[in-house]
């Protein structure tokens, strides 16, 4: 049955982030069902979902609480326009998000996915300054190695060449500042010292260009698509202070790291800061349905609040904005965090994961092993002493992917970075399997 559905697929589908030519030799995996941390294909083979199906699944596939919440909402209302109308799930979710978000955020604007949330935040920041009379504030600041999505605005503040280079003529031109990524520390330099150096560079840039900068955007604590690059919370404090000092908005892209991934419900909590815009998606519905939310402040909202004739309204919309089914799923996610101590469970699971990956540090082709909460990564290098990377054209990570599939584990390396981002329900035995299979794949990748 796998072969039949795969053949039908290749006749009609164009898959995301995929060179379709690869599937002349790399079989498509048709999935029939999911339960807990596992996926099952059409032939009955099982795969441990070590990447939470592109980072969206929180509590495991098919979780009955979320499924039941969606099912109950289906009997009431499937969708309604959110312009001029409202519904209980959208209001209840907004109330719940604002209750648990960093203090000072008071308004919620819904979108459909992570890239759309970034588009909202970028446009809203620029437009708020324009409404305030600061029309020169039309540029943005992002970190080197940043990834914020693949629509044109989000791609403009992305610094991953694989995604950006082709479309560069279409994009805005932001300022990029050095990422505080701890992997870039000089020999003998602490992560905090390097982070401070990067924060100094940000301060200098804002001092020179604040009059033309609307906002800084960053992924708090972990830069995902750059290879799960991690940095200290102190940088967030410095960034918030610099943005305040120079009159620049701060956009926190918590699309990947939100909802417990880093050890706290939101990564910004670890720095004790409140951004001007908090962008959420992925895990917001537990991996069931597409939804995004942008949380912002009274100052931003008030910049748009005026008589119609002023033409200061924020004219941005999506057809499925605030979809009741997705909002019902997200409401249940918040209830699960409130009623079941998933954050405490994650701390325990994170410790188990840390112990499992620790032996990989000694591998001669591993340049770094890093972890923040329920996110861990292993950096493969050609030379451990110099950290010389493997040539990307050798596709070492693909060898890990192939091996893992053959052993019943879904890993999807980012280049030469093998990462683990499992659902929170994963067991100690499943962690051991996941890491053992990855270690086997690393041996094949570096010696093949």
C-alpha positions in Angstrom: 0.0 0.0 0.0 2.9 2.4 0.6 4.1 2.0 -2.9 0.7 2.6 -4.5 0.0 5.8 -2.6 3.6 7.0 -3.1 3.2 6.6 -6.8 -0.1 8.4 -6.9 1.5 11.2 -4.8 4.4 11.7 -7.2 2.0 12.1 -10.1 0.2 15.1 -8.5 2.0 16.6 -5.5 4.8 19.1 -5.2 6.2 18.8 -1.6 7.5 21.7 0.5 11.3 22.2 1.1 12.0 19.3 -1.3 14.0 18.7 -4.4 11.4 16.4 -6.0 14.2 14.8 -8.1 15.4 13.1 -4.8 12.3 11.0 -4.8 13.5 9.1 -7.8 15.6 7.2 -5.3 14.2 8.3 -1.9 10.8 6.8 -1.3 7.9 9.0 -0.1 6.6 7.7 3.3 2.7 7.6 3.2 1.4 7.9 6.8 -1.9 6.4 7.7 -2.2 7.3 11.4 -0.4 8.8 14.4 -0.6 8.0 18.1 1.5 9.5 20.9 5.1 9.9 19.7 4.6 7.4 16.8 3.5 7.5 13.2 2.3 4.5 11.2 2.6 4.1 7.5 0.2 2.4 5.1 2.1 -0.9 5.4 2.0 -0.9 9.2 5.6 0.3 9.8 6.1 2.6 12.7 8.3 5.7 13.1 9.2 7.6 16.2 8.5 11.3 15.5 11.7 12.8 16.8 11.0 16.2 15.2 7.3 16.7 16.3 6.2 16.8 12.6 8.0 20.0 11.8 8.0 21.2 15.4 4.2 21.5 15.8 3.2 18.6 17.9 3.3 19.1 21.6 1.6 16.3 23.5 1.7 13.5 20.9 -0.4 12.6 17.9 -4.1 12.2 18.2 -4.3 13.5 21.8 -7.9 12.8 22.9 -8.4 16.1 24.8 -7.6 18.2 21.8 -9.4 15.9 19.4 -12.5 16.0 21.6 -12.4 19.8 21.8 -12.3 20.1 18.0 -15.1 17.5 17.7 -17.3 19.4 20.1 -16.7 22.7 18.3 -17.7 21.1 15.0 -21.2 20.7 16.3 -21.5 24.4 17.0 -19.6 26.5 14.4 -17.0 25.6 11.8 -16.1 29.1 10.7 -17.3 32.7 10.5 -15.8 35.9 9.3 -13.9 37.7 12.1 -14.4 41.2 10.6 -17.5 42.6 12.4 -18.3 39.2 14.0 -16.8 37.2 16.7 -17.2 33.8 18.5 -16.5 32.4 21.9 -13.4 30.3 21.1 -11.5 33.3 19.6 -12.4 35.5 22.6 -11.6 32.7 25.1 -8.3 31.9 23.5 -7.2 35.6 23.4 -8.1 36.0 27.1 -6.1 32.9 27.9 -3.0 33.9 25.9 -2.9 37.3 27.4 -3.2 35.8 30.9 -0.1 33.5 30.5 2.0 35.8 28.2 4.7 38.2 29.4 3.0 41.1 31.2 2.1 44.2 29.2 0.7 42.5 26.2 -3.0 43.3 25.9 -4.2 42.6 22.3 -4.3 39.5 20.1 -4.3 39.6 16.3 -4.9 36.2 14.6 -3.3 34.8 11.5 -3.0 31.4 9.8 0.6 30.3 10.2 4.0 31.3 11.4 5.1 33.3 8.3 1.8 35.1 8.3 2.4 36.1 12.0 5.7 37.6 11.1 4.2 39.5 8.2 1.6 40.9 10.6 4.2 42.0 13.1 6.5 43.6 10.5 3.6 45.5 8.9 2.1 46.5 12.2 5.4 47.9 13.5 6.1 49.9 10.4 2.5 51.1 10.2 2.4 52.1 13.9 5.4 54.3 13.5 4.0 55.8 10.4 0.8 56.6 12.2 2.8 58.2 14.9 4.5 60.5 12.3 7.9 58.6 12.2 7.7 57.8 8.5 11.5 57.2 8.2 11.3 54.1 10.4 11.0 51.6 7.6 13.8 49.1 8.1 14.3 46.1 10.4 17.2 44.5 12.3 17.6 40.7 12.5 20.3 38.3 13.7 22.8 36.6 11.4 21.5 33.1 10.8 17.9 34.2 11.5 14.9 32.4 10.0 11.4 33.8 10.2 9.5 32.2 7.3 9.3 32.1 3.6 6.7 34.7 2.6 8.5 37.8 1.2 8.3 39.9 4.3 9.4 37.1 6.6 12.1 36.0 4.1 13.4 39.6 4.1 14.4 39.3 7.8 15.8 35.7 7.2 19.5 35.2 6.9 19.8 31.6 5.8 21.3 31.7 2.2 19.5 28.5 1.1 16.2 30.3 1.5 17.2 33.9 0.8 19.6 34.1 -2.0 17.3 33.2 -4.9 14.7 35.8 -3.9 17.1 38.5 -2.8 16.0 41.0 -5.6 12.4 40.9 -4.2 13.3 41.4 -0.6 13.5 44.3 1.9 17.1 45.1 3.0 17.3 44.8 6.7 20.3 45.3 9.0 21.9 42.0 10.1 23.8 42.0 13.4 26.0 39.2 14.8 24.0 36.4 16.4 25.0 35.6 20.0 25.1 31.9 18.9 27.3 30.3 21.5 28.9 28.1 18.9 30.7 31.2 17.6 32.6 31.9 20.8 36.3 32.5 20.4 38.6 29.9 22.1 38.4 30.4 25.8 35.6 32.9 25.6 32.4 32.2 27.6 29.0 32.1 26.0 28.0 35.2 28.1 31.1 37.1 27.1 30.4 36.5 23.4 26.8 37.3 23.9 27.8 40.6 25.4 30.0 41.4 22.5 27.1 40.8 20.1 24.8 43.0 22.3 27.4 45.8 22.1 27.3 45.5 18.3 23.5 45.8 18.3 23.7 48.8 20.6 26.2 50.5 18.2 24.0 49.8 15.2 20.9 51.2 16.9 22.8 54.3 18.0 23.6 55.1 14.4 20.4 54.1 12.7 17.5 54.2 15.1 15.8 56.9 13.2 15.3 54.6 10.3 14.6 51.3 12.2 11.1 50.2 13.0 11.9 47.0 14.8 14.4 44.3 15.7 13.2 40.7 15.3 14.8 37.6 16.8 14.1 34.0 17.8 14.5 33.9 21.6 17.2 31.5 22.9 17.2 29.1 19.9 17.6 29.9 16.1 15.8 27.0 14.5 16.5 26.7 10.8 20.1 28.0 11.3 20.9 24.7 12.9 19.3 25.0 16.4 21.8 27.7 17.4 21.5 28.6 21.0 22.4 31.6 23.1 22.1 33.0 26.7 19.0 34.7 27.9 21.1 37.7 28.8 21.2 38.8 25.2 17.4 39.2 25.2 17.7 41.5 28.2 20.3 43.6 26.4 18.3 43.7 23.2 15.2 44.8 25.0 17.1 47.5 26.8 18.7 48.8 23.6 15.4 48.8 21.8 13.9 50.9 24.6 16.8 53.2 24.7 16.7 54.0 21.0 12.9 53.8 20.4 12.7 50.6 18.4 10.1 47.8 18.6 11.2 44.3 19.6 9.5 41.4 17.8 9.9 38.0 19.5 9.4 35.1 17.1 8.4 32.3 19.4 6.8 30.3 16.6 9.1 27.3 17.4 10.2 28.0 20.9 6.8 28.9 22.4 4.6 26.6 24.5 7.2 25.0 26.7 9.9 24.0 24.2 12.7 25.8 26.1 11.6 25.0 29.7 9.3 27.9 30.3 5.9 28.5 28.6 7.5 31.3 26.5 11.3 31.7 26.0 11.1 35.4 26.8 10.2 34.5 30.4 13.8 33.3 31.0 15.0 36.9 30.4 12.1 38.5 32.2 11.3 40.7 29.2 8.1 41.7 27.3 8.5 42.2 23.6 6.3 44.7 21.7 5.1 41.8 19.5 5.0 38.1 20.5 4.5 35.9 17.4 3.1 32.4 18.1 2.1 29.5 15.9 3.2 25.8 15.4 2.4 24.3 18.9 -0.4 26.6 19.6 -3.0 24.0 18.6 -0.9 21.0 19.7 -0.2 20.2 16.1 -3.8 19.7 15.0 -4.7 22.7 12.9 -3.1 25.8 11.4 -3.3 29.0 13.6 -1.1 31.9 14.5 -1.4 34.8 16.9 0.5 38.1 17.3 0.2 39.6 20.8 1.0 43.3 21.2 0.9 46.3 23.5 -1.6 49.1 24.2 0.9 51.6 22.6 0.8 49.7 19.3 -3.0 49.3 19.3 -3.5 52.9 20.2 -1.5 54.0 17.2 -4.3 52.6 15.0 -7.3 53.5 17.1 -9.0 56.6 15.5 -11.9 57.8 13.4 -12.4 56.0 10.1 -11.6 59.1 8.1 -8.0 59.2 9.5 -7.3 56.0 7.5 -5.2 54.6 10.3 -6.8 51.2 10.5 -4.6 48.1 10.1 -6.0 46.6 6.9 -4.6 43.0 7.1 -6.7 39.9 6.9 -6.8 36.2 6.2 -10.0 34.4 5.2 -9.6 31.9 8.1 -8.5 34.4 10.7 -9.5 33.1 14.1 -11.0 29.9 12.8 -13.3 28.5 15.6 -12.0 24.9 15.2 -8.3 26.0 15.5 -9.1 28.3 18.4 -11.0 25.5 20.2 -7.9 23.3 19.8 -5.6 26.1 21.1 -7.9 26.7 24.1 -7.6 23.1 25.0 -3.8 23.3 24.8 -3.8 26.2 27.3 -6.1 24.1 29.6 -3.7 21.2 29.4 -0.8 23.4 30.5 -2.9 24.8 33.3 -4.3 21.4 34.5 -1.4 19.1 33.9 2.2 20.1 34.9 3.7 19.6 31.5 6.5 22.1 32.2 7.7 20.0 35.2 7.4 16.9 33.1 9.5 18.5 30.4 12.2 19.4 32.8 12.5 15.7 33.8 12.3 14.6 30.1 15.0 17.2 29.2 17.3 15.8 31.8 16.8 12.3 30.4 17.5 13.7 26.9 20.7 15.4 28.2 22.0 12.2 29.7 21.3 10.3 26.5 23.2 12.7 24.2 26.1 13.3 26.5 28.2 10.4 25.1 28.0 12.0 21.6 30.3 14.8 22.8 33.3 12.4 22.6 32.7 11.5 18.9 35.6 12.6 16.7 33.2 14.0 14.1 31.0 15.9 16.6 31.9 19.6 17.0 29.2 20.5 19.4 26.3 19.0 21.4 23.9 21.6 22.7 20.5 21.7 24.4 17.8 24.1 25.5 14.9 22.4 27.2 13.2 20.0 24.8 15.5 21.0 21.9 18.9 19.3 21.4 21.3 19.3 18.5 24.5 17.6 17.4 26.9 19.4 15.0 28.8 17.1 12.6 32.2 18.4 11.5 35.0 17.1 9.3 37.6 18.2 11.8 36.8 18.4 15.5 39.8 20.5 16.4 39.1 23.3 13.8 35.4 22.7 13.5 35.8 22.6 9.7 32.3 21.6 8.4 31.6 18.9 5.9 30.9 20.1 2.4 27.1 20.6 2.2 27.1 18.9 -1.2 28.1 15.6 0.4 24.6 15.6 2.1 25.8 13.8 5.3 22.6 14.6 7.0 20.6 12.8 4.4 22.5 9.7 5.2 21.4 10.0 8.8 17.8 10.6 7.6 17.8 7.5 5.5 19.3 5.3 8.2 16.9 6.6 10.8 13.9 5.8 8.6 15.2 2.2 8.1 15.3 1.9 11.9 11.9 3.4 12.5 12.8 6.9 13.6 11.9 10.2 11.9 14.9 12.6 12.0 15.2 15.5 9.5 18.7 17.0 9.9 19.4 20.6 9.1 22.4 20.2 6.8 25.0 18.6 9.1 23.1 19.3 12.3 21.2 16.4 13.7 18.6 17.6 16.1 16.0 16.2 18.4 12.7 18.0 19.1 10.3 15.3 20.2 6.7 15.6 21.5 6.5 16.0 25.2 5.0 12.6 25.7 8.2 10.8 24.7 9.4 8.1 27.2 12.9 7.4 28.4 13.0 4.2 26.3 11.9 6.2 23.2 14.6 8.8 23.9 17.2 6.0 24.1 16.0 4.6 20.8 16.0 8.0 19.1 19.6 8.8 20.2 20.9 5.3 19.6 19.6 5.4 16.0 21.0 8.9 15.5 24.4 7.7 16.7 24.3 4.8 14.3 23.4 7.2 11.5 26.2 9.5 12.4 28.7 6.7 12.1 27.3 5.9 8.6 27.3 9.5 7.6 30.9 10.4 8.6 32.4 7.2 7.4 30.4 6.6 4.2 
